[in-house]
Amino acid sequence: MKNPRIYCVMVYDEHKDQAYHDFYIKYENKDYFLFRQKYRKGIKEYFGYNGVTLTRAFKNHWNKLDTAVVRTIDKIPIYIRYIEKEYDLAILERTKKRRA
């Protein structure tokens, strides 16, 4: 199985005149929505449409990253755990070990 990828898509809300990033995780050829946050240029550059593998997102050099990227990476496990419960998946290694 391939490593899950996290990517974001820019969405523009005309009513609020604000741009957002919608974050998704691609797991077993399905896309699961994680969360939405305000647009940041650094986020777009790091995650983009091709995304980042889950292991790369969690094992990166924190001191070289934009603070917005670091805060976003900190939020990702919380939303992944919710997706795991909602759809009965085992994405994180911790969940896989617990179920084994």
Backbone torsions as a table, in degrees:
resi	resn	phi	psi	omega
1	MET	NA	136.3	178.2
2	LYS	-71.8	156.2	176.7
3	ASN	-69.7	133.7	178.8
4	PRO	-59.9	147.5	179.2
5	ARG	-114.5	140.6	175.4
6	ILE	-109.2	128.6	179.0
7	TYR	-141.0	164.6	179.0
8	CYS	-128.5	154.4	178.5
9	VAL	-127.8	133.1	178.6
10	MET	-79.2	134.4	179.1
11	VAL	-127.1	137.2	179.3
12	TYR	-112.2	127.4	178.0
13	ASP	-99.9	108.1	-176.6
14	GLU	-68.1	-31.3	-178.0
15	HIS	-68.0	-38.5	-179.7
16	LYS	-97.4	-5.7	-177.8
17	ASP	53.3	49.1	-175.5
18	GLN	-139.4	142.1	175.8
19	ALA	-99.2	147.0	-178.8
20	TYR	-134.3	164.0	170.2
21	HIS	-112.3	127.8	170.1
22	ASP	-99.7	125.2	-178.4
23	PHE	-99.5	137.9	-179.9
24	TYR	-132.4	156.0	170.3
25	ILE	-119.9	131.2	177.6
26	LYS	-98.2	113.9	-177.3
27	TYR	-135.2	122.0	-178.6
28	GLU	52.0	49.9	176.8
29	ASN	62.0	20.9	174.3
30	LYS	-124.5	145.9	178.0
31	ASP	-103.1	129.1	179.0
32	TYR	-118.5	128.1	179.1
33	PHE	-71.3	132.8	178.1
34	LEU	-101.8	-63.5	-177.8
35	PHE	-164.3	172.6	178.0
36	ARG	-124.3	140.7	175.0
37	GLN	-145.3	166.1	-179.1
38	LYS	-63.4	151.4	-177.2
39	TYR	-67.0	135.0	171.7
40	ARG	-138.2	135.5	-176.5
41	LYS	-62.1	-40.9	-179.7
42	GLY	-62.9	-34.4	177.6
43	ILE	-65.0	-45.3	179.6
44	LYS	-60.5	-42.3	-178.9
45	GLU	-67.5	-36.2	-176.5
46	TYR	-80.0	-48.7	-175.2
47	PHE	-91.1	-47.6	178.3
48	GLY	47.4	-167.3	-179.3
49	TYR	-79.8	-33.9	178.8
50	ASN	-68.9	-26.8	174.5
51	GLY	77.4	-171.5	-177.3
52	VAL	-133.3	140.7	176.2
53	THR	-67.0	156.5	-177.8
54	LEU	-62.2	-42.1	-179.6
55	THR	-67.5	-36.9	178.6
56	ARG	-68.0	-37.2	180.0
57	ALA	-64.3	-38.4	-177.3
58	PHE	-87.3	-20.1	-177.3
59	LYS	-117.0	57.3	-178.9
60	ASN	-112.1	170.9	179.0
61	HIS	-85.6	100.4	-172.7
62	TRP	-61.4	-34.7	-175.6
63	ASN	-71.4	-15.9	-180.0
64	LYS	-96.8	-1.8	-175.7
65	LEU	-100.4	155.4	173.3
66	ASP	-62.7	145.3	-178.8
67	THR	-63.6	-32.4	177.2
68	ALA	-64.3	-37.0	178.7
69	VAL	-67.7	-42.3	-179.9
70	VAL	-63.0	-43.5	178.7
71	ARG	-64.6	-37.5	178.4
72	THR	-66.8	-43.0	178.4
73	ILE	-61.7	-35.1	178.0
74	ASP	-65.6	-29.2	-179.2
75	LYS	-80.4	-26.4	-171.3
76	ILE	-57.0	-46.9	-178.6
77	PRO	-59.5	-33.1	179.4
78	ILE	-62.1	-45.9	-178.3
79	TYR	-73.9	-31.5	176.9
80	ILE	-65.8	-41.1	178.0
81	ARG	-60.9	-37.9	177.0
82	TYR	-64.1	-44.6	178.5
83	ILE	-61.4	-39.6	178.4
84	GLU	-60.9	-42.2	179.2
85	LYS	-70.8	-42.4	-175.5
86	GLU	-65.7	-41.9	-175.5
87	TYR	-109.0	9.0	179.7
88	ASP	53.9	56.8	179.5
89	LEU	-112.4	166.7	173.0
90	ALA	-131.1	89.5	-176.7
91	ILE	-95.2	-49.7	-178.7
92	LEU	-76.8	147.6	179.7
93	GLU	-59.7	-36.9	179.3
94	ARG	-59.9	-41.2	178.9
95	THR	-69.4	-40.1	178.8
96	LYS	-61.8	-42.3	179.7
97	LYS	-67.4	-37.9	-179.5
98	ARG	-66.7	-35.2	-179.1
99	ARG	-81.6	-18.2	-178.0
100	ALA	-76.5	NA	NA
